[in-house]
């Protein structure tokens, strides 16, 4: 390396002042795009579509567990964009919205009708301006063709927002778990954005382990500008911006789904849907949040304790907690399908990791082959159920058949699910609205007549 001093370098000519070569077209474009340090200025103007949430001409993904209400959230935001109406305090750059209902449009039509009934002023504005188009068609954005065709149809109208609902139904024969196929999908989304100038929002599902984000290849998360996760706490749903390329993360919006009566079907049964209603965020718990395998393992432990918990004697065990053997807990975890694999080795590894993570989060303690729950909030109903079980066993009142039934029974805890995460104690009137109370339109309506026609 030649020994130039800073003084020597400072005296050299700026490369931009030197005669330019005769570059080829691409080289010339690169040359023209280069900015010297002194010419770089801050960008003070915002390119927002929904301020603090979504930028114009960007790519976003909204994801969450099945039945959490992703479509309700996306549709509500979309209709505010179509109306040019601030979205619950967030400024909006309005315009045409194209909603691709790849899973079918009948359920979405009911949700739109509910919005029309409850927010008639906004609905009238959207209709007058012609700012909403529903496309109920399965698309294939993992192969050439559909992306170009869609852009040809709508590019002249310069849409503000395009929603793809869902990714899984818009990949054709593609595999969302492979980076190559996900890359093709993203390439089509980028093409549509470039051709139309629209923001593209993709609705997706979270994986089996919700803590790891959206399902499938990580190529999607790397490509998107915004990532919004939906979670549910009882009846409150919270949207949180988990990733923002050019904005601050952590923005949250909590809401509930308010039922709306739409009419009656051919059998005279009520048909309902929901609208988004903002609410206060659920109170934050100081205990570490559990998800995925940790949640399944904890629920299995609670079930084991509800049936077989006992207070152990000795200085090493707490007098206020019931315990079960680690072996019994392991058996219950197997019943709860803790492992995704089919081999004994995969289950052993899944159980080992779940036990260690729960211990590290200070949710459980293990001593001499016995385990107990540390957090008092998880314990009272378990203690009561354990006491009932012990008393029946002591009296000899429980038959062998009852014992077999109890061994596999999932016991609710204070009205919350005490079993697997897929078990729901209350059958919702429609997907996305758990445990809601619906006001009957007529006094003589049958309270059991409500029937939903909505998919998430």
N, C-alpha and C positions, 0 to 999 in steps of 0.2 A: 504494500500500500504506500502511495506517495506521501511524503511528510508535509502536508499543507498545514499552515497555522490558521487560526480563525481570521487573522488579519488578511492572509492571502485569499481565503475564501470570500471574505467580505468585499474584497476588491474585484472579484470576478464578475463578469457580466451576468445579468439575469437571463436564464435560458429563454424567457419569453421575448427578450430583446434581440435574441440571436435570429439569424435568417431561418425561417421554417423550411423543413424539407418538403418534398412533394408527397404527402402521405396519401394512402388509399382512403376511400370514403369512410370506412369504420374508424380508421386511425384519426381522421380529421374530426369526426364526431367526438372521439375521446378527448382529443386535444382541446376542443371548444368547451367541453364540459368541465375541464379542470379549473379550479378556483384558487388563486393565491391566498395565503393566510390573511393578508391585509384587506382582502375584498369580502371576507365572510362577515355577514351581518345577521343579527338575531331575527327570527321570524315572529312577529308580534300579532299577525292575523291568525285567527283560528279557522281550521277546516272542519269544524264539527258538523255533524248531522243531528246528533242528540248530545248536547254539550256535557262533557264529563264522562260520556259513555261510548259514543260511536263517532268516528271521523268519516267524512265523505270519501268515496272511492276506495274504501278500505275493505278488509276481510275479517269477519268475526265468527266465532262459534259460541253457541249457547248450549250448555250441556247440563245434565243432571240424571238422577236415577229415573227409571221408568215410573210414570204416573206422578211425577212431581209437579207437573203443570208447565212444561216448557213452551208448548204451543200457546197457552193462555198469555204468558209473558210476552212472547215474540209478537203475537197478534195485537196485543194492546199497544205495544210500542209502535208497531207498524201503522196502526190506525191513527195514532197521534201524529206521526210523520205525514200521513196522507192528508190529514186535516190542517197541517201546519200549526198544530196546537202544542204548547209546552207540555212536556211529559213529566207531570208531577214536580214542577219547579225547574226542570232542565229545559233550557232553550232548544228549539227545534228548527232546522232548515227543512221546510216541507217540500213535498213533491210527490210524484207518482210512485206507488208501491206495487210491485209484482210479487204475489205470494204463490209459490209453487207447492201445492199440497200433494206431494208424491205418494202419501199414504191414503189418499182419497179425500174428497171435499165435502162429504155429507156432514161429518162432525164439525168441520170448520164452518160450514154454512150456518149451523145452529149457533155457534159462538159469535159469528158476525151478527146474526139476528138479535142475540142478547145485547150486544153492544148498541145496535140501532135503537132498541127499546129503552135502554137506560141512559144513553148519551145521544139523544136525538139531534141536538144542535150540531155536534161534531159529525154525525152520520149524514146530515143534510148537506153540510159543507163539502164532505168527501164526494157525495153524489153529484153535486152541482159542478165541482171542478173535475170530475172524472179521474180522481187520483188513486183509485184502487182497482187492481185486476187480480182475479183469482184464477190460477191455472191448476186444475185438478187432473194432473197427468204425471205418470211415472217417467222420470227422465234417466238417461244414462250419461253421467258426466265423467265416467271412467274411460270412455272411448270417444273417438272423434265423431262429430256429427251434431249431437244435441246442443252442445255449447254454442257452435256456430249458428245453428238454426234459431236458437233463442235470441242470440244477439241480433240476428237479421230482423227478427220480428219487432223487437222493442227498442233497438238502439236509437231510432229516429225520434222516439218520445222522451229520451233522456231521463230514465227513471232515477229516482233518488235512492230507492232501497229495493233489493231483490232478496227474498227469503227462500231458502231451500229446506224443506221440511219433509223428510229427514235425510241425513247423509246416507244412512243404510239403504234407503229406498231409491237413492239416486246414483248408485255406483254400478248398476247393471250386474255383470258377472265379476266385478272387481272384488278384491279382498281388502277390507279396511285395515287389516292387521299387517299388511305388507307395505313397506315404504314405497315400492315401485308403483303399486296401484293407487295409494294415497297421493303420491306425487302427480299422477295423471289427473286425479280429481282436482287437486289444487291448481294445476295448470289450466284446467277448464274454468275454474273460478276466476283466476287471474285474467284469462282471455275475456270473459264476460265483463269484468270490471273495466278493463281497458277499452272495450268496444262501446260500452254503454255509459261509462262514467258513474256507475251506481256503486253504493256500498252493498256487499254481498254478505248476508248472515246465514250461517249454516246451523241447523238444529241437529243435535247429536246426543247420544246417550253416554253416561259415565260407565266405566268398566265395573267388574265385580268388586274391585277395591276402589271405592269412590275417592280415596285419598290420593290416587294416582292420576286423577283428572279424567278427561274424555277418553272414551274407549278407542282402541285401535292404535295404529302407528303414530309415533311421536312426530312424524313429519307434518301432521296437521297443526299441532301446537306451535311448531317452529315457524310455520308459514303465516299464521293468523296475526293480525294486528291487535285484536281484542279477544279475550277469553272470559266468558261470563258463566259462573257456576250457580246452579239453583239447588238449594237445600231446603228441607222441610223440618220444622220443629212443631210437632202437634199440627195445628191448623194454619200456622204461619209459614209462608214461603219467603225465603230471602235470596235475592240475586246479588252476587258479589263479583266485581271485576277482578279476576285473578291475574290477568295479564293485560297490559296496555303498552303498546310500542312507544307512543308519544304523549301519553297522559299518565297521571298518577293512578296507581292501583288502589284497591281497598274500598272503592265506592260501593255502597250497598243500598238496596231498595227492598223493603219488606212489605208484604201484601197478603191478603186473604182472598179467597174466591167466593164471591157472593152469588148465591143461586138466583136464577131468573126463570120464571115460568114462561114457556113459549107457546103452549097449546096442548092439544090432546091428539093421540094417535088413533088409528082405526079401531082400536079396542076400547077407546075412551080413557086410556091411561095418560097421565100427565107426562109431557116431554119438557125437560129442563136443560139449561146450560148455566154458564157462570160468566161473570165479569170480574176484572181485577179491581180490588179495593185496597188502597194503601192502609197500612197500620203500623204501629210501633214495632220495632225489632224485638224479638224474644229476649228475655233476660239472659245475659251471658252466664254460663256456669264456669266456676273456677276449676272444675275438674277437666283433665285433658279429654278432648273429643275422641271418640272411638269410631272407627270405620273399617269396612272390609272384614278381614279375618279376625281382627281384634274384637269387633262388635259381635261376631258370631260366637267367638270363644267366651265372651262375657255372658252372653245370653244362655249359652250352654251351661255355664257355671251357675247362673241364677236358677235355672231349671233343676240342676242337680241338687242345689241347696234346698230348694222348695220341697223336694221329695225326701232327701236323705241327710239334710244338715243336722249337725249336733254340736253342742258346746263342748270343747275338749278341755280337760283338766291339765293344769301344769302352768309353770311360770312363763313358758314360751308361747302360750296361746291366750288371746284376749277373751275376757269373760263376757264381753258384750257382742261377740260375733260367733256365728255358727261356722263350722268347717265341714269339708268333705275331703275324701282322699283324692290325690292327684290322679290315681288310676280311674276312679269313678268319673271325675271331670273329663278325662280323656275319652271315656266311653260315650259320654254325652256329646262331646265335640264330634265324635264320629257319626252319631245320629243326626247332628246338625249339618253334616256334610261340610266340615271345615276345610277339607282338602279338595282341590280341583282334580287331583290325579287319581288314578285307579290303583296305585300300588301302596303297600304298607309303608314303604320308605318315604313316599311323598307325604303321606298323612303324618308320619313321625316328624318330618321336617316342618310341616305346617303348624303342628301343635307346639313344637319347640319354639318356633318364632313367635307365635301368639302368646305363649306363656311368658317369654322373655320380654316382649314389648309391653304387656300388661303390667309386669313387675317393674319395668323401667319407668312407666307412667304413674307408678305408685297407686295402681288400682287394685292390686292383689298382693298378698304375702304368702309365701310357701315355707313351711317349717316341718321337718321330719315327715315328709310325704303327705302333708295335709295343706289345704289352701283355704283362704278366706278372703272376703272382699273388704277393702279398706274404707271405701267411701260410704258414709252412713246413709246417703240418699238412696243407695241401691239395696239397703239391707232390711229396713223394717218389715215390709211385706214378706220378705223371705223368711224372717224370723217367725212371723205369725203362721205362715204356711208350714214351716218346719215343726212348730209346736203342735199344730193340729195333727200332722202326720205321726209325730211321736206318741201323742195321746191315743190315737186310734190303734197304733201298733201295740201299745201297752195293754189296752182293753181287749185286744184280740178281735175287734169288730170288723177289721178289714179282711175281705176274702182274698183268695189268691187271684181271682179274676180282677178284683179292684186293684190289686197290686200291679198286675200286668198293665191295666189301663193307665194307672198313674205313672208308670215307668215311661210311657211314651206320650203322656199328656202335656201340652204346653200350657202353663199356668199364667194368665195375665197378671201383671203387677200394677195395682192401682189404676186400672183402666188402660195401661199401656201394654204394648206387646211384650210378652216375656219369652217368646220363642224365637224362631228364625226370623231374619229380617224380611223374608218374603211373606210371612204370615200376617194377615190383617185381621184384627178383632172385629171391626165394624165394616160391613160391606158398604162402600160408598155408593151414592146414587149415580155417580158417573166418575170416570177416571179424572184424577187431578183435583177432586174435591172430597177430602176425607172428613167424615163425621160432621158434615154441615147440617144445620137445621133449616128446612125449607118451609116457608109460609105458604099454606094452601091458598089458592085463589078463591075458593068457595068453601063455605062452612061445611058442606056435605061431602067434600072430597075425601076419598079414602087415604089415610096417611101412608099406606103402603103402596100407593099407586104410582109414586114418582119413578120414572124410568129414565135412565140416561142413554144418550146415543153418541157419546163423545169419546174419542180416543185421544191419547196424549200426543 
